[in-house]
């Protein structure tokens, strides 16, 4: 929900400010309910009630449930993948990977409920993603693979398969957010920074005996 909060700006008060906040409330409620109850299981009446507005207000702003779904979906973008080329060879490698990992965790935290919404839509076709050579998941993996390959060429990590390193990192970060979404962290608490530090301890040193 933090991504949808509208910051106070000078000159934005009164009716305009209330309209923007009402829209943000509707989108927050829609995102939450579509993710938990699916497309068919979520009525516009339920969304309006959760947002504290009338159903008429919802339709006046978004027109239809389908338009509201697409707007609420709003798949986030992770800028960190676009900066990896410039990051290779710069500064302390472990600190760089730690910064990248924390940014990816925040990205997954925004992405995961929206993916749940997308899968719940009756027209969702996962094969469309599989067939797209420029699909964001594939491009993210390629960018991280290229980063580790560049670091390997510079001699800052030992010779290995950089794609496997990228998959281990991405998979571990995704699993952290997945378990967090399920509430597992309430029983096995570990903050994101602590998790990333422990993960990189294993990734950088391996599990073989010294």
C-alpha positions as CSV (number, residue, x, y, z in Angstrom):
1,X,0.0,0.0,0.0
2,X,2.9,2.3,0.6
3,X,3.5,2.5,-3.2
4,X,0.0,4.0,-3.6
5,X,0.2,6.6,-0.9
6,X,-0.1,10.1,-2.3
7,X,2.4,12.5,-0.8
8,X,1.2,15.9,0.3
9,X,2.3,18.6,-2.2
10,X,2.0,22.4,-1.9
11,X,-1.1,23.6,-3.5
12,X,-2.9,20.3,-3.5
13,X,-5.6,20.7,-1.0
14,X,-9.4,20.5,-0.8
15,X,-11.4,18.6,-3.4
16,X,-8.5,17.7,-5.6
17,X,-6.6,16.2,-2.7
18,X,-9.7,14.3,-1.5
19,X,-10.3,12.9,-5.0
20,X,-6.7,11.6,-5.3
21,X,-6.9,10.0,-1.9
22,X,-10.3,8.4,-2.7
23,X,-8.7,6.9,-5.9
24,X,-5.8,5.6,-3.9
25,X,-8.1,4.0,-1.4
26,X,-10.1,2.2,-4.2
27,X,-6.9,0.9,-5.8
28,X,-5.5,-0.3,-2.4
29,X,-8.8,-2.1,-1.7
30,X,-8.9,-3.6,-5.2
31,X,-5.3,-4.8,-5.1
32,X,-5.9,-6.5,-1.8
33,X,-9.2,-8.1,-2.7
34,X,-8.3,-9.3,-6.2
35,X,-5.2,-10.9,-4.8
36,X,-7.0,-12.7,-2.0
37,X,-10.4,-13.5,-3.6
38,X,-9.6,-13.6,-7.3
39,X,-11.2,-11.8,-10.2
40,X,-14.6,-13.6,-10.1
41,X,-14.7,-13.7,-6.3
42,X,-14.3,-10.0,-6.0
43,X,-17.3,-7.8,-6.6
44,X,-17.2,-4.0,-7.2
45,X,-19.6,-3.7,-4.3
46,X,-17.1,-5.4,-2.0
47,X,-14.2,-3.2,-3.3
48,X,-16.3,0.0,-2.8
49,X,-17.2,-1.1,0.8
50,X,-13.6,-1.8,1.6
51,X,-12.5,1.6,0.2
52,X,-15.2,3.4,2.1
53,X,-16.9,4.8,-1.1
54,X,-20.1,4.1,-3.0
55,X,-20.2,1.7,-5.9
56,X,-21.3,4.6,-8.1
57,X,-18.1,6.5,-7.1
58,X,-16.0,3.5,-8.1
59,X,-17.7,3.2,-11.6
60,X,-17.5,7.0,-12.1
61,X,-13.7,6.9,-11.7
62,X,-12.9,3.5,-13.4
63,X,-15.9,2.7,-15.6
64,X,-15.8,-1.1,-15.2
65,X,-14.4,-3.9,-13.1
66,X,-12.0,-4.9,-15.9
67,X,-10.5,-1.3,-16.1
68,X,-10.2,-1.3,-12.3
69,X,-8.4,-4.6,-12.4
70,X,-5.9,-3.5,-15.0
71,X,-5.3,-0.2,-13.2
72,X,-4.9,-1.9,-9.8
73,X,-2.6,-4.5,-11.3
74,X,0.0,-1.9,-12.1
75,X,3.0,-4.2,-12.3
76,X,6.0,-2.5,-10.6
77,X,9.3,-1.9,-12.2
78,X,12.7,-2.7,-10.6
79,X,15.3,-0.1,-11.7
80,X,18.1,-2.0,-10.1
81,X,18.3,-4.5,-13.0
82,X,19.0,-1.6,-15.4
83,X,22.0,-0.4,-13.3
84,X,23.8,-3.8,-13.1
85,X,26.1,-3.1,-16.0
86,X,27.4,0.0,-14.4
87,X,27.7,-1.7,-11.0
88,X,30.0,-4.4,-12.2
89,X,33.6,-3.9,-10.9
90,X,32.6,-1.0,-8.7
91,X,33.2,-0.8,-5.0
92,X,33.0,-3.7,-2.6
93,X,31.3,-6.6,-4.4
94,X,29.6,-8.0,-1.3
95,X,28.2,-4.6,-0.4
96,X,27.0,-4.2,-4.0
97,X,25.2,-7.5,-4.0
98,X,23.7,-6.8,-0.6
99,X,22.3,-3.5,-1.9
100,X,21.0,-5.2,-5.1
101,X,19.4,-8.0,-3.0
102,X,17.5,-5.7,-0.7
103,X,16.2,-3.7,-3.7
104,X,15.0,-7.0,-5.3
105,X,13.2,-8.0,-2.1
106,X,11.3,-4.7,-2.1
107,X,10.4,-5.3,-5.8
108,X,9.1,-8.8,-5.0
109,X,7.1,-7.5,-2.1
110,X,5.2,-5.2,-4.6
111,X,5.1,-7.8,-7.4
112,X,3.8,-10.9,-5.6
113,X,0.3,-9.7,-4.7
114,X,-0.1,-8.4,-8.3
115,X,1.0,-11.7,-9.7
116,X,-1.7,-13.4,-7.6
117,X,-4.2,-11.0,-9.2
118,X,-2.9,-11.7,-12.7
119,X,-3.2,-15.5,-12.2
120,X,-6.7,-15.1,-11.0
121,X,-7.9,-13.4,-14.1
122,X,-9.8,-15.7,-16.4
123,X,-7.8,-14.7,-19.5
124,X,-4.4,-15.2,-17.9
125,X,-2.1,-17.3,-20.2
126,X,1.3,-18.1,-18.7
127,X,2.4,-19.4,-22.0
128,X,2.4,-15.8,-23.4
129,X,5.2,-15.0,-20.9
130,X,7.1,-18.2,-21.8
131,X,6.9,-17.3,-25.5
132,X,8.1,-13.7,-25.0
133,X,11.9,-13.4,-25.4
134,X,11.8,-10.0,-23.7
135,X,9.6,-11.0,-20.8
136,X,10.6,-9.1,-17.6
137,X,11.4,-12.3,-15.6
138,X,13.8,-13.5,-18.3
139,X,15.4,-10.1,-18.8
140,X,16.0,-9.8,-15.0
141,X,17.7,-13.2,-14.9
142,X,19.8,-12.2,-18.0
143,X,20.8,-8.9,-16.4
144,X,21.9,-10.5,-13.1
145,X,23.7,-13.3,-15.0
146,X,25.6,-10.7,-17.0
147,X,26.5,-8.9,-13.8
148,X,28.0,-12.0,-12.2
149,X,29.7,-13.0,-15.5
150,X,31.4,-9.5,-15.6
151,X,32.5,-9.9,-12.0
152,X,33.9,-13.4,-12.8
153,X,35.8,-11.9,-15.8
154,X,37.3,-9.3,-13.5
155,X,38.5,-12.0,-11.1
156,X,36.3,-10.9,-8.2
157,X,34.5,-14.3,-8.0
158,X,35.9,-17.7,-8.9
159,X,35.1,-19.3,-12.3
160,X,31.6,-20.8,-12.2
161,X,28.3,-20.7,-14.1
162,X,27.0,-17.1,-13.6
163,X,23.5,-18.1,-14.4
164,X,23.4,-20.6,-11.6
165,X,24.6,-17.9,-9.2
166,X,21.9,-15.5,-10.5
167,X,19.2,-18.2,-10.1
168,X,20.3,-19.1,-6.6
169,X,20.2,-15.4,-5.5
170,X,16.9,-14.6,-7.3
171,X,15.3,-17.9,-6.1
172,X,16.3,-17.3,-2.5
173,X,15.1,-13.7,-2.4
174,X,11.8,-14.8,-4.0
175,X,11.4,-17.5,-1.4
176,X,12.0,-15.0,1.4
177,X,9.1,-12.8,0.2
178,X,6.9,-15.8,-0.6
179,X,7.2,-17.1,3.0
180,X,6.7,-13.6,4.3
181,X,3.5,-13.3,2.3
182,X,2.3,-16.6,3.8
183,X,3.0,-15.3,7.3
184,X,5.7,-17.8,8.0
185,X,8.1,-15.1,9.3
186,X,5.8,-14.6,12.3
187,X,6.9,-18.0,13.5
188,X,10.5,-17.8,12.1
189,X,11.3,-14.1,12.2
190,X,14.2,-12.8,10.2
191,X,14.6,-9.2,8.9
192,X,15.4,-8.7,5.2
193,X,18.9,-7.3,6.0
194,X,19.7,-10.2,8.3
195,X,18.5,-12.7,5.7
196,X,20.5,-11.1,2.9
197,X,23.7,-11.0,5.1
198,X,23.3,-14.7,6.0
199,X,22.5,-15.6,2.4
200,X,25.6,-13.9,1.1
201,X,27.7,-15.6,3.8
202,X,26.7,-18.9,2.2
203,X,26.8,-17.7,-1.4
204,X,30.3,-16.2,-1.0
205,X,31.9,-19.0,1.0
206,X,30.0,-22.1,-0.1
207,X,29.0,-25.0,2.2
208,X,32.0,-27.2,1.7
209,X,34.1,-27.7,4.9
210,X,37.1,-25.3,5.2
